[in-house]
Amino acid sequence: MTAAIPFDNSYVRLPNAFYARVTPAPAPSAQLVKLNRALAEELRIDPEALARSEGIAALAGNATLEGAEPIATAYAGHQFGHFVPQLGDGRAILLGEVIGRDGGRRDLQLKGAGRTPFSRNGDGRAALGPVLREYLVSEAMAALGVPTTRALAAVTTGETVRRERALPGAVLTRVAASHIRVGTFQFFAARGEVENLRALADHVIARHYPTVGAAPEPYRALLAQVIRRQADLVAKWLLVGFIHGVMNTDNMSIAGETIDYGPCAFMDAYDPATVFSSIDARGRYAYGAQPSIAHWNLTRLAEALLPLLADDQEAAVSIAQDEIEKFPQAFNDAYLAGLRAKLGFADAREDDLALARDLLDRMAANRADFTLTFRGLCAAARDHRADAELRDLFEDPRSYDEWAVRWRARLDAEGGDAAARGAAMRRVNPALVPRNHLVEAAIEAAVERQDFSVFEHLLEALTTPFEEGAFDPKFYGSPPAAPGYRTFCGT
């Protein structure tokens, strides 16, 4: 059986200005590292065929399967606040689209398969480490319930790529609802190409937001839907301690998925100012800045959509402002709902946000671990004797004690079964996230010793993040001190 993929490509039916047709660069000696068999099944792709030689060749860029139409998409973007009118896929090649068993359309993209017309001075390749990082973190995010691109496969290429040093090359096959970004709209808006802008908006509505097509003002409704999805997404990031690291407008998906896992990381000790990215010297994309940056990015989207919102410029600006001003409340609602669930509150009360913020402030002042603190509350909600382990997470245990008195009073006022409450809390407070030291250990073993067992073991554990104790105990404990830890984008 051949490695057939049921392609059904819609993006290539848009005007030529949207993309450049490309041919992936061949890899001299491709080897399969990991195939996401469950995801392949969801996409109606035979995983057995994909794991054989023809399938591996396609995943490495050595062969083009029937129905694939490889392209590099065009987009612009604000990078660290500075607008670049042309960026585009510099090391990513969109093979085509498939329609999964759920009826949803997905992109299949090779990341690291060679140069494109948008590569500028880049080599178009990817190193093994960033490929494994994205595989681990994106699959962990999916298991955590955070909207995200997914990893279908990782292959090594048999060649080396030059970064800080020579590193083994690899290609990631990424799956996304689409790869359309805020920067895609900016690309056409900056050129004054209103008809292409309209074609893009119509494509996005049909693909991602079909219910708004019949709205009296469909482009306004589109903006409103994207704002709501992004508010919900960023709230989910904060609720699991995730830091994207490079929230440029070209890294914000119109579909509301987490995309482009470059210098991303998960926070250990809670601190809103946490930055891990080596290229974010001023903390623009710090953990606590992510909501305001999302708001800023969405304002750039609204600006790009102005020609579609109304014929009159002043009216268009008024519409855009009305919608953009709804972001803070949408984010706050989603974030507070998530905090209530993490703290075990089934109903809403006026002082819940103040109580949650007080805990977070005390965690920050005491360097308490984010994941362990909230996971520990699951047990403490059932039995106050579990407070002992929680107290040890705080440099001054009395800080937790003072807060816990008010937390328990809130739980008592609500009532309910303690065991059921604890179980509900365990479904939203993970025992395991892809902590930086765990991801780095998996990457080091693979890159330095060609040992992929550490990666495999960690990946398996990350697929069940709310279950505790089924895997290596070191996955679940306090992380080692790692002062000055930095992540890198991989280019």
C-alpha positions as CSV (number, residue, x, y, z in Angstrom):
1,M,0.0,0.0,0.0
2,T,1.3,3.5,-0.9
3,A,1.6,6.3,1.6
4,A,-1.5,8.0,0.1
5,I,-2.8,11.2,1.8
6,P,-6.3,12.4,0.8
7,F,-5.3,16.0,-0.1
8,D,-8.0,18.5,-0.7
9,N,-6.2,21.9,-1.2
10,S,-8.0,25.2,-1.0
11,Y,-5.3,27.7,-0.3
12,V,-3.7,27.2,-3.7
13,R,-7.0,28.2,-5.3
14,L,-6.4,31.8,-4.0
15,P,-4.5,34.3,-6.2
16,N,-0.8,33.7,-6.9
17,A,0.1,36.6,-4.6
18,F,-0.7,34.5,-1.6
19,Y,2.1,32.0,-2.0
20,A,5.1,30.8,-4.0
21,R,5.2,27.2,-5.4
22,V,8.3,25.4,-4.2
23,T,10.0,22.0,-4.2
24,P,11.3,20.7,-0.9
25,A,15.0,20.1,-0.8
26,P,16.0,16.4,-0.6
27,A,17.5,15.0,2.6
28,P,20.5,12.7,2.0
29,S,19.6,10.0,4.5
30,A,16.2,10.4,6.1
31,Q,15.3,8.4,9.2
32,L,12.0,8.4,11.0
33,V,12.3,9.5,14.6
34,K,8.7,9.6,15.6
35,L,5.3,9.2,13.9
36,N,2.1,10.3,15.6
37,R,0.0,7.3,14.7
38,A,-3.1,8.4,16.5
39,L,-3.1,11.8,14.8
40,A,-2.5,10.1,11.4
41,E,-5.6,8.0,12.0
42,E,-7.6,11.1,12.9
43,L,-6.5,12.6,9.5
44,R,-7.5,9.5,7.6
45,I,-3.8,8.7,6.8
46,D,-2.6,5.2,7.0
47,P,0.2,5.3,9.6
48,E,1.7,2.0,8.5
49,A,2.2,3.3,5.0
50,L,3.5,6.6,6.3
51,A,6.1,4.7,8.3
52,R,7.5,2.9,5.3
53,S,10.1,4.2,2.9
54,E,7.8,6.1,0.6
55,G,6.1,7.8,3.5
56,I,9.4,8.7,5.2
57,A,10.7,10.1,1.9
58,A,7.6,12.4,1.7
59,L,8.1,13.5,5.4
60,A,11.7,14.4,4.7
61,G,11.0,16.3,1.4
62,N,12.5,13.6,-0.8
63,A,9.3,12.8,-2.6
64,T,6.0,14.6,-3.4
65,L,3.0,12.5,-2.8
66,E,0.1,12.5,-5.3
67,G,-2.2,15.4,-4.6
68,A,0.3,17.5,-2.7
69,E,0.9,21.0,-4.0
70,P,3.9,22.4,-2.1
71,I,3.9,26.1,-1.4
72,A,5.4,28.7,0.8
73,T,2.9,31.2,2.0
74,A,3.4,35.0,2.0
75,Y,2.9,37.2,5.1
76,A,4.2,40.2,6.8
77,G,4.4,41.0,10.5
78,H,5.4,43.1,13.5
79,Q,8.5,41.6,15.0
80,F,9.2,43.0,18.5
81,G,7.0,45.9,17.5
82,H,8.8,46.7,14.2
83,F,6.9,46.2,11.0
84,V,8.4,44.0,8.3
85,P,6.3,44.2,5.1
86,Q,7.5,40.8,3.8
87,L,8.4,37.7,5.8
88,G,6.7,34.5,4.6
89,D,7.5,30.9,5.1
90,G,11.3,30.9,5.1
91,R,11.8,27.3,6.3
92,A,8.3,25.8,6.1
93,I,6.5,24.3,3.1
94,L,2.8,23.7,3.0
95,L,2.2,20.3,1.3
96,G,-1.5,20.7,1.2
97,E,-4.7,20.1,3.2
98,V,-6.6,17.1,4.4
99,I,-10.1,16.7,5.9
100,G,-10.0,14.6,9.0
101,R,-12.5,12.1,10.4
102,D,-14.2,14.9,12.3
103,G,-14.8,16.9,9.1
104,G,-12.2,19.5,10.0
105,R,-9.7,20.8,7.4
106,R,-6.0,20.6,8.4
107,D,-2.8,21.8,6.8
108,L,0.2,19.5,6.5
109,Q,3.4,21.5,6.6
110,L,7.1,20.4,6.5
111,K,9.2,22.6,8.7
112,G,12.9,22.5,7.9
113,A,12.6,21.1,4.3
114,G,14.7,23.7,2.6
115,R,14.9,27.3,1.2
116,T,11.9,29.2,-0.2
117,P,11.7,32.6,-1.9
118,F,11.0,34.0,1.5
119,S,14.1,32.5,3.2
120,R,16.2,35.7,2.9
121,N,19.6,34.7,4.4
122,G,18.3,31.6,6.1
123,D,19.2,28.0,5.1
124,G,15.6,26.8,5.2
125,R,16.6,23.9,7.4
126,A,15.8,22.9,11.0
127,A,18.0,21.4,13.7
128,L,17.0,18.3,15.5
129,G,16.7,20.0,18.9
130,P,14.0,22.6,18.0
131,V,12.1,19.9,16.1
132,L,12.0,17.7,19.2
133,R,11.1,20.7,21.4
134,E,8.1,21.6,19.1
135,Y,7.0,18.0,19.0
136,L,7.1,17.6,22.8
137,V,5.5,21.0,23.7
138,S,2.8,21.0,21.0
139,E,1.7,17.5,21.9
140,A,1.7,18.4,25.6
141,M,-0.4,21.5,24.9
142,A,-2.9,19.4,23.0
143,A,-3.1,17.0,26.0
144,L,-3.6,20.0,28.3
145,G,-6.5,21.1,26.3
146,V,-4.9,24.2,24.8
147,P,-5.7,24.9,21.1
148,T,-2.5,24.2,19.2
149,T,-0.8,23.0,16.1
150,R,0.2,19.3,16.3
151,A,3.2,17.2,15.4
152,L,2.5,14.4,12.9
153,A,6.1,13.3,12.5
154,A,9.8,14.0,13.0
155,V,12.6,12.8,10.8
156,T,16.3,13.3,10.8
157,T,17.8,14.3,7.4
158,G,21.3,12.8,7.6
159,E,22.8,16.3,7.1
160,T,24.2,18.9,9.5
161,V,22.9,22.5,9.9
162,R,25.0,25.4,11.2
163,R,23.7,27.3,14.2
164,E,26.0,28.1,17.1
165,R,27.7,24.9,16.0
166,A,27.1,22.0,13.6
167,L,23.9,20.2,14.6
168,P,22.0,17.2,13.1
169,G,19.2,18.3,10.7
170,A,15.6,17.3,11.0
171,V,12.2,18.0,9.5
172,L,8.9,18.4,11.5
173,T,5.6,17.6,9.9
174,R,3.2,20.1,11.5
175,V,-0.6,19.9,11.4
176,A,-2.6,23.1,11.8
177,A,-6.2,24.2,11.3
178,S,-4.4,26.6,8.9
179,H,-1.2,28.6,8.8
180,I,-3.0,32.0,8.2
181,R,-1.7,34.6,10.6
182,V,-2.4,38.2,11.6
183,G,0.6,38.9,9.4
184,T,-1.1,37.4,6.4
185,F,-3.7,40.2,6.6
186,Q,-1.0,42.7,7.2
187,F,0.8,41.6,4.0
188,F,-2.0,42.7,1.7
189,A,-3.1,45.7,3.8
190,A,0.4,47.1,3.6
191,R,0.3,46.8,-0.2
192,G,-3.1,48.4,-0.5
193,E,-4.4,45.2,-2.2
194,V,-7.9,45.4,-1.0
195,E,-9.3,42.7,-3.3
196,N,-6.7,40.2,-2.1
197,L,-7.4,41.3,1.5
198,R,-11.1,40.6,0.8
199,A,-10.3,37.2,-0.8
200,L,-8.3,36.3,2.3
201,A,-11.0,37.4,4.7
202,D,-13.6,35.4,2.7
203,H,-11.4,32.3,2.7
204,V,-10.9,32.6,6.5
205,I,-14.6,33.0,7.1
206,A,-15.5,30.0,5.0
207,R,-12.7,27.9,6.6
208,H,-12.7,28.9,10.2
209,Y,-15.8,31.0,11.0
210,P,-18.6,29.9,8.6
211,T,-21.4,31.1,10.9
212,V,-20.4,34.7,10.4
213,G,-20.7,34.5,6.6
214,A,-24.4,35.4,6.9
215,A,-23.9,38.2,9.4
216,P,-25.0,41.7,8.4
217,E,-21.4,42.8,8.8
218,P,-19.3,39.7,8.1
219,Y,-15.9,41.3,8.4
220,R,-16.7,42.9,11.7
221,A,-18.1,39.6,12.9
222,L,-14.9,37.9,11.7
223,L,-12.8,40.4,13.8
224,A,-15.0,39.8,16.8
225,Q,-14.6,36.0,16.5
226,V,-10.8,36.2,16.2
227,I,-10.7,38.4,19.3
228,R,-12.7,36.0,21.4
229,R,-10.6,33.0,20.3
230,Q,-7.4,34.8,21.1
231,A,-8.7,36.0,24.5
232,D,-9.6,32.4,25.4
233,L,-6.3,31.0,24.0
234,V,-4.0,33.4,26.0
235,A,-6.1,32.8,29.1
236,K,-5.3,29.1,28.7
237,W,-1.6,29.9,28.3
238,L,-1.5,31.7,31.6
239,L,-3.5,29.0,33.4
240,V,-0.9,26.4,32.7
241,G,2.2,28.7,33.1
242,F,3.1,28.8,29.4
243,I,5.3,31.5,27.8
244,H,5.2,31.7,24.0
245,G,8.3,33.7,23.9
246,V,7.9,35.4,20.5
247,M,4.4,36.8,20.1
248,N,5.0,38.7,16.9
249,T,2.0,39.3,14.7
250,D,3.3,36.7,12.2
251,N,3.1,34.1,15.0
252,M,-0.5,34.7,15.9
253,S,-2.9,32.3,14.2
254,I,-6.2,33.5,12.9
255,A,-7.6,30.1,13.8
256,G,-6.9,30.7,17.5
257,E,-4.3,28.0,17.8
258,T,-0.8,28.2,19.5
259,I,1.7,28.3,16.6
260,D,5.4,28.5,16.2
261,Y,7.0,26.9,19.3
262,G,10.4,28.6,19.1
263,P,11.8,30.0,22.3
264,C,8.7,28.9,24.3
265,A,8.9,27.5,27.9
266,F,6.9,26.7,30.9
267,M,7.3,28.6,34.1
268,D,8.6,26.9,37.3
269,A,8.6,29.4,40.1
270,Y,5.7,31.8,39.6
271,D,6.8,35.3,38.4
272,P,4.8,37.4,36.0
273,A,8.0,38.9,34.7
274,T,9.5,35.6,33.6
275,V,11.3,35.6,30.2
276,F,13.2,32.7,28.8
277,S,13.7,33.8,25.2
278,S,17.3,34.7,24.4
279,I,16.0,37.3,21.9
280,D,13.5,39.1,24.2
281,A,16.0,41.2,26.0
282,R,13.5,43.8,27.2
283,G,10.8,41.3,28.3
284,R,8.2,42.4,25.7
285,Y,6.8,38.9,25.7
286,A,7.1,38.0,29.4
287,Y,4.5,35.7,30.9
288,G,2.4,38.4,32.4
289,A,2.7,40.7,29.3
290,Q,1.0,38.1,27.0
291,P,-2.6,39.4,27.4
292,S,-1.6,43.0,26.6
293,I,0.6,41.9,23.6
294,A,-2.3,39.8,22.3
295,H,-4.5,43.0,22.5
296,W,-1.8,44.9,20.7
297,N,-1.5,42.3,17.9
298,L,-5.3,42.2,17.5
299,T,-5.3,46.0,17.1
300,R,-2.9,45.5,14.2
301,L,-5.4,43.0,12.7
302,A,-8.2,45.5,13.1
303,E,-6.1,48.1,11.3
304,A,-5.5,45.7,8.4
305,L,-9.2,45.0,8.1
306,L,-10.2,48.7,8.0
307,P,-10.8,48.7,4.2
308,L,-13.4,45.9,4.7
309,L,-15.2,47.2,7.7
310,A,-16.7,50.3,6.1
311,D,-16.3,52.5,3.0
312,D,-15.8,55.5,5.2
313,Q,-12.5,55.6,7.1
314,E,-13.9,57.2,10.2
315,A,-16.7,54.7,10.4
316,A,-14.3,51.8,9.9
317,V,-12.0,53.0,12.7
318,S,-15.0,53.3,15.0
319,I,-16.1,49.7,14.3
320,A,-12.5,48.5,14.8
321,Q,-12.2,50.3,18.1
322,D,-15.6,49.0,19.3
323,E,-14.5,45.4,18.8
324,I,-10.9,45.8,20.0
325,E,-12.1,47.3,23.3
326,K,-13.9,44.1,24.0
327,F,-10.7,42.1,24.3
328,P,-9.8,42.9,27.9
329,Q,-13.2,41.8,29.2
330,A,-13.2,38.7,27.1
331,F,-9.7,37.8,28.4
332,N,-10.6,38.6,32.0
333,D,-13.8,36.4,31.8
334,A,-11.9,33.4,30.4
335,Y,-9.0,33.8,32.8
336,L,-11.2,34.2,35.9
337,A,-13.3,31.2,34.9
338,G,-10.1,29.2,34.6
339,L,-8.8,30.4,38.0
340,R,-12.1,29.5,39.7
341,A,-11.8,25.9,38.3
342,K,-8.2,25.6,39.4
343,L,-9.2,26.8,42.9
344,G,-12.1,24.4,43.2
345,F,-14.9,27.0,42.9
346,A,-18.0,25.7,41.2
347,D,-19.9,29.0,41.3
348,A,-19.0,32.6,40.9
349,R,-18.6,35.0,43.8
350,E,-17.6,38.7,43.8
351,D,-14.3,38.3,45.6
352,D,-12.9,35.3,43.7
353,L,-10.5,37.3,41.6
354,A,-9.1,39.1,44.6
355,L,-8.6,35.8,46.4
356,A,-6.9,34.3,43.3
357,R,-4.6,37.3,42.8
358,D,-3.6,37.2,46.4
359,L,-2.5,33.7,46.0
360,L,-0.5,34.5,42.9
361,D,1.1,37.5,44.6
362,R,2.2,35.3,47.5
363,M,3.5,32.7,45.1
364,A,5.6,35.3,43.4
365,A,6.9,36.7,46.6
366,N,7.8,33.2,47.9
367,R,9.1,31.7,44.6
368,A,6.5,29.0,44.8
369,D,6.3,26.6,41.9
370,F,3.3,27.3,39.7
371,T,2.4,23.8,38.7
372,L,3.1,22.1,42.0
373,T,1.2,24.7,44.0
374,F,-2.0,24.4,42.0
375,R,-1.7,20.6,41.9
376,G,-1.2,20.5,45.6
377,L,-4.4,22.4,46.1
378,C,-6.3,19.5,44.7
379,A,-5.3,17.3,47.7
380,A,-5.6,20.2,50.1
381,A,-9.2,20.8,49.0
382,R,-10.0,17.3,50.2
383,D,-7.9,17.1,53.4
384,H,-6.2,20.0,55.2
385,R,-3.3,17.6,56.1
386,A,-2.1,18.0,52.6
387,D,-1.2,21.6,53.5
388,A,2.2,20.4,54.7
389,E,3.6,19.8,51.2
390,L,2.1,23.1,50.0
391,R,3.7,25.1,52.8
392,D,7.1,23.7,51.8
393,L,6.8,25.3,48.4
394,F,6.7,28.8,50.0
395,E,9.9,30.4,51.3
396,D,7.7,31.8,54.1
397,P,5.2,29.0,54.9
398,R,3.1,31.4,56.9
399,S,2.2,33.2,53.7
400,Y,0.4,30.2,52.4
401,D,-1.2,29.6,55.8
402,E,-2.8,33.0,55.9
403,W,-4.2,32.6,52.4
404,A,-5.5,29.1,53.0
405,V,-7.7,30.2,55.8
406,R,-9.7,32.5,53.5
407,W,-9.6,29.9,50.7
408,R,-11.2,27.2,52.9
409,A,-13.8,29.7,54.2
410,R,-14.7,30.3,50.5
411,L,-15.0,26.5,49.9
412,D,-17.0,26.0,53.0
413,A,-19.4,28.8,52.0
414,E,-20.0,27.1,48.7
415,G,-20.4,23.6,50.2
416,G,-20.4,20.4,48.1
417,D,-18.6,17.1,48.2
418,A,-14.9,17.5,48.9
419,A,-13.9,14.3,47.0
420,A,-15.8,15.5,43.9
421,R,-14.2,18.9,44.2
422,G,-10.7,17.5,44.4
423,A,-11.3,15.3,41.4
424,A,-12.6,18.2,39.4
425,M,-9.5,20.2,40.3
426,R,-7.2,17.4,39.2
427,R,-8.8,17.6,35.7
428,V,-7.6,21.2,35.3
429,N,-4.4,21.4,37.4
430,P,-1.8,19.2,35.6
431,A,0.6,17.1,37.5
432,L,3.1,17.3,34.6
433,V,4.0,20.0,32.1
434,P,7.0,19.9,29.7
435,R,9.4,21.6,32.1
436,N,12.5,23.1,30.7
437,H,14.9,20.7,32.3
438,L,13.0,17.7,31.1
439,V,12.8,18.9,27.5
440,E,16.5,19.8,27.5
441,A,17.4,16.4,28.8
442,A,15.4,14.7,26.0
443,I,17.1,17.0,23.4
444,E,20.6,16.5,24.8
445,A,20.2,12.7,24.8
446,A,19.0,12.7,21.2
447,V,21.5,15.3,19.8
448,E,24.6,14.3,21.7
449,R,24.1,10.5,22.0
450,Q,21.5,9.6,19.4
451,D,19.4,8.3,22.2
452,F,15.7,8.9,21.6
453,S,14.5,6.9,24.5
454,V,14.4,9.9,26.8
455,F,12.3,11.8,24.3
456,E,9.9,8.8,23.9
457,H,9.5,8.3,27.6
458,L,8.8,12.0,28.3
459,L,6.4,12.3,25.3
460,E,4.4,9.3,26.6
461,A,4.1,10.9,30.0
462,L,3.1,14.3,28.6
463,T,0.1,12.7,26.8
464,T,-1.5,12.1,30.3
465,P,-0.6,15.3,32.1
466,F,-3.4,15.1,34.7
467,E,-2.4,11.6,35.8
468,E,0.3,11.3,38.5
469,G,2.9,8.7,39.2
470,A,2.6,6.5,36.1
471,F,6.0,7.5,34.9
472,D,9.4,8.4,36.2
473,P,9.0,10.2,39.6
474,K,11.4,12.9,38.6
475,F,8.9,14.1,36.0
476,Y,6.6,15.2,38.8
477,G,8.8,16.7,41.5
478,S,10.4,20.1,42.0
479,P,12.7,21.1,39.2
480,P,16.4,21.8,39.8
481,A,17.5,25.4,40.1
482,A,18.4,26.7,36.6
483,P,19.4,30.3,36.9
484,G,19.8,32.2,33.7
485,Y,18.0,29.5,31.6
486,R,17.4,30.6,28.0
487,T,15.6,29.2,25.0
488,F,16.4,29.9,21.4
489,C,14.2,30.2,18.3
490,G,16.2,27.6,16.2
491,T,16.9,29.7,13.2
